[in-house]
Amino acid sequence: MITAPESKTKSSGTSQSPSEWKFPQLVTELPGPNAKRVLEQDAKFMSPSYTRDYPLVAKRGRGAVVEDIDGNRFLDFAAGIAVCSTGHCHPKVVAAIQEQAAELIHMSGTDFYYENMPRFAEKLAATVPGPEAKKVFFTNSGTEAVEGAVKLARYATRRDKFVAFYGCFHGRSMGSLSLTASKSTQRKGFGALLSGIEHIPYPYAYRCAHGHTAETCGAEILEQLEGQIFKRLFDPEEVAGIIIEPIQGEGGYVPAPDFFLQELHRICRQHGIMLIVDEVQSGMGRTGKWWACENSGIEPDILCSAKGIASGMPLGAFIARESVMNWKPGSHGTTFGGNPVCIAAGLATFDLIESEYRENAGQIGEYIFQKTANWTDKHKIVGDIRGRGLMIGIEIVRDQKTKEKGADLRNHIVGLAFRRGLCILGAGENALRLSPPLLIDRQQADAALAILEQCIQEVESKA
């Protein structure tokens, strides 16, 4: 078994030094005795709708390491689904939360004012591409940000139709679920959803039906949009918005080609359609830039953010061009969105990402891509490796020639990795996703890749 450098001192709480919270350290069988007790209680009292890939019962976290209730430590390359952008319990984020919680927890930003709300909004607005001034609405989550974006697009255009993409995930509340087209189980049993929404294929270069490369995939999809959707289903003058993830998250960590996003931008501008960019998972420095759409040089009309925006506190936002976000008081509101404690965490998170972690995400991401560049040659079940920065997808297949999807092989790798001290998640039908905290260093990247490659080797030897 491949092991990483580690401390022999068992965790005793928050007094551990950073060097002791860097690599995996397993001290019990998995799940351990305390974890088993929690799993039994969870089965009795928790909704069965939750999805759990493996029995991790988290108790505390530091940096890129999470410790379970039995004292086992795991190198976390999931980061709470790309949420813990500055790592677990960063001292500056914790201090900001504690200081704000002792001063004011809630008054509701819909009805009153908080000094830090416009302060944080100014910082966020300055990062969004395009010359026009931006305005911000704070939410509690990504799905709420998408819901708000849908309402704003309808309000600004006085139109009611939307176009989204297969494989996309925009949330599970009823409006955002209507846009989501990731898994049928997410929609099954909930009846009629929001009307006036059409889905089209997402440019998926590895599985492009027309044999295009990652730079050219998607031309036929754009032709379908203009030649079919706009001519046979929705007149473009009735379309309020087109929503897209510049890198699909749950869909498999699939980046859209730059030209595709640029052409989508042109089409939206031509017809007065709002281009809504869902950066809930890909934003806040994860790709090495503030927003993944910056790589394509486009200016979204509305941008949705959440997940990594506040290092684990429940906060989201949608940011729009000033001329778009011109609705009247009472048109939209929220009780908890922009909560003072969450905003404080967001400000601390922003400063850390701006000062060091955004650049680090780009550098370590490039390092990981270099280290894995030959995996498709070395490993017969690795079909494709893609992404940007620390948003990396590894597609697992049964056969590289036929590209037969290896969902069961992927799931086996995820489970093996956990039992060797590495937390990862699946994405899409058969891809692995690597979305670690943005503060990881090369040693942690090496440790994670060593464990992951060992798991891939074991699974492919039996495939």
Secondary structure, DSSP 4 states (H G I P E B T S, - for coil): -------SSPP-STT--GGGSSS-B--S-SS-HHHHHHHHHHHHHS-TT---SS---EEEEEBTEEEETTS-EEEESSHHHHT-TT-BT-HHHHHHHHHHHTT-----TTTS--THHHHHHHHHHHHSSSSS-EEEEEESSHHHHHHHHHHHHHHHHT--EEEEETT----SSHHHHHH--S-GGGTTTS----SSEEEE----GGG-TT---TTTTTHHHHHHIIIIIIIII--GGGEEEEEE-SEETTTTSEEPPHHHHHHHHHHHHHHT-EEEEE-TTTTTTTTSSSSGGGGGT---SEEEE-GGGGTTSS-EEEEEETTT--PPTTSS--SSTT-HHHHHHHHHHHHHIIIIIHHHHHHHHHHHHHHTTTHHHH-TTEEEEEEETTEEEEEEEEETTTTEE-HHHHHHHHHHHHHTTEE-EEETTTEEEE---TT--HHHHHHHHHHHHHHHHHHHHH-
